[in-house]
Amino acid sequence: MKFINNKEPIKIRIGNKDKCIWKTIKHGEIVELEKAIGLRNGFEEITITDESKEVKVTEGKINNQSVETKQIEYTREDFFKELKSINGIGKKTAEDIVDWGPKEKLIEEIKKNNKLPFDDDIEKKLRGHYGRPIN
């Protein structure tokens, strides 16, 4: 779930008692946490929606029941922000990846185990984040 810290910066522990990290959440920062951790630390639960995105509605079937699914169109800017959130990928590298192709193409190339046209360290990070990691 997504939460926002509307209070003073706070240091929280993420993980179990044997393996944990401490993270400082600044005032106004949006973080994704387990519901119990977010509520325990007094963060406000938020729902992020973007009305400018196109929603595509499709119909499908689960067993014999007809269902509607809604898909939000994923933009270049969304992919760029997602890439920048990966540790070790900066603005320039994220721009290069977005210029190379959309997220779907990247995931497809990783599934096919094709070589990506990026430095080996960047390829390793992308494969680790989106699919098959390189050992």
C-alpha positions in Angstrom: 0.0 0.0 0.0 1.1 3.6 -0.5 1.4 5.9 2.4 2.5 9.5 2.9 4.3 10.9 5.9 2.6 14.1 7.0 4.6 14.4 10.2 8.2 15.0 11.0 10.8 12.7 9.4 10.9 9.3 11.0 13.2 6.3 10.9 11.4 3.0 10.5 12.6 -0.6 10.5 11.7 -2.7 7.5 12.0 -6.5 7.5 12.2 -9.1 10.3 14.3 -8.9 13.4 17.2 -11.0 11.8 17.3 -9.2 8.5 16.1 -5.6 8.5 17.0 -2.2 7.2 16.4 1.3 8.7 14.9 3.8 6.4 14.2 7.5 7.0 10.9 8.7 5.7 10.9 12.4 5.2 7.9 14.8 5.5 5.7 14.6 2.4 7.5 11.4 1.1 5.4 8.7 -0.5 6.4 5.2 0.3 5.1 1.7 -0.3 4.8 -0.3 2.8 2.8 -3.2 4.3 -0.4 -1.9 5.7 0.5 -2.8 9.3 3.8 -0.9 9.2 2.3 2.2 7.6 -0.5 2.4 10.1 1.7 1.6 13.1 4.0 4.5 12.2 1.2 7.0 11.8 1.4 7.4 8.0 -1.7 8.4 6.0 -2.9 5.8 3.5 -3.2 7.2 -0.1 -4.5 6.1 -3.4 -2.7 7.5 -6.4 -4.9 8.0 -9.4 -4.2 9.9 -12.6 -7.3 11.1 -14.4 -5.3 11.9 -17.5 -4.6 8.3 -18.2 -6.7 6.4 -20.6 -8.6 3.4 -19.2 -9.3 0.5 -21.5 -12.2 -1.8 -20.5 -12.2 -5.4 -21.8 -14.5 -8.3 -21.1 -13.4 -11.7 -20.2 -14.7 -14.9 -18.5 -13.9 -16.6 -15.3 -15.4 -20.0 -15.4 -18.9 -19.2 -16.8 -19.2 -15.7 -15.4 -18.5 -12.7 -17.6 -16.2 -10.0 -16.0 -15.0 -6.6 -16.9 -11.3 -5.7 -16.5 -10.0 -2.2 -16.6 -6.4 -1.5 -17.8 -4.7 1.8 -17.3 -2.5 2.9 -20.2 1.1 2.9 -19.2 3.0 6.0 -20.4 6.6 6.7 -21.3 6.8 9.0 -18.2 5.6 6.1 -16.0 8.3 3.8 -17.4 10.9 6.6 -17.0 10.0 7.1 -13.3 10.0 3.3 -12.7 13.4 3.0 -14.2 14.8 5.9 -12.1 13.5 4.2 -9.0 15.9 1.2 -9.6 19.0 1.6 -7.6 22.0 2.4 -9.9 19.9 3.7 -12.8 20.1 7.5 -13.2 18.3 10.0 -15.4 20.5 9.6 -18.5 20.4 5.8 -18.4 16.6 5.8 -17.9 16.2 8.2 -20.9 18.3 5.8 -23.0 16.3 2.8 -22.0 12.9 4.6 -22.7 14.2 5.8 -26.1 15.2 2.2 -26.9 11.7 0.9 -26.4 8.6 0.5 -24.1 8.5 -1.6 -21.0 6.7 -4.4 -22.8 9.6 -4.7 -25.3 12.1 -4.8 -22.4 10.1 -7.5 -20.6 9.7 -9.5 -23.8 13.5 -9.4 -24.5 14.2 -10.5 -21.0 11.7 -13.4 -21.3 13.4 -14.5 -24.5 16.8 -14.2 -22.7 18.1 -11.9 -25.5 21.1 -9.7 -24.9 20.0 -6.1 -24.1 21.9 -3.2 -25.8 23.1 -1.7 -22.5 26.2 -2.0 -20.3 26.5 -5.3 -18.5 25.8 -3.7 -15.1 22.6 -2.0 -16.3 21.5 -5.2 -18.0 22.0 -7.1 -14.8 19.9 -4.5 -12.8 17.1 -4.6 -15.5 17.0 -8.4 -15.5 16.9 -8.5 -11.7 14.0 -6.1 -11.6 11.9 -7.3 -14.5 12.6 -11.0 -14.8 15.5 -13.5 -15.1 18.5 -12.3 -13.2 22.0 -13.0 -14.5 24.1 -15.1 -12.1 
